[in-house]
Amino acid sequence: MKSFACGDVVPGCDATFVCDTEDDVLAAVARHAQDDHGMTEVPAELVDQVRGHIVAVA
């Protein structure tokens, strides 16, 4: 399992994601970025930041 907290990259956002794989986390975060943050595209730099904050959970 992998976990990501949006607030680690976007201060003030309390959304968290727990998924089976890193790819699943990235897909969920992309939907969240569009739906909740109004982003039509997710820049590669932001994807790198998200990847850097994804952690393994038991």
N, C-alpha and C positions, 0 to 999 in steps of 0.2 A: 504494500500500500504506500501511496505517496500523498503528501499533504502540502498545501500552499495557502498562505494567508495574504490576501490582496493588500492589506495594510502594510505589509513589509515593503511594498513597492509604491503604493498610492496611499499616503498618509490620510487617515480618517475613514478609510473603507474597512468595514468589519466583515466582509465576505471571506469565507474560507472554503476550501475544496479538499476533499479526500477521495481519491480515486485509485483504481488498481495499478495504473501505470502513469509514467510521466506524460506520455502522449495524451492520455485521457484527461489529465490535469490541464494540459495546455489547451485542449479543445474546450473544456469547460470555462477556462479563464478567457479564451477568445470570445465565447458567447457572452460572458459577463461583461467584458470590456465594451462590447457593442451595445448590449441591452442596458447596462447600468451607468456606463461612463461615456456613451455616445461615440465611441471610436468606430469608424468605418473600416479602418485598417489598423493592424497591430504592427508597429515598427519592429524590425529585427532587434534593435537595441532593447526594447521592452521585453521581447521574448527572452533575450539573454538574461535580463534582470530576473524575470520570473523563474527561469531554469536555475539560476543561482540561489533561489530561495525555496525551491522544492526540497522537502525533507522526507526521509523514509519514516513510516510509522509502523508500529507493531500490530 
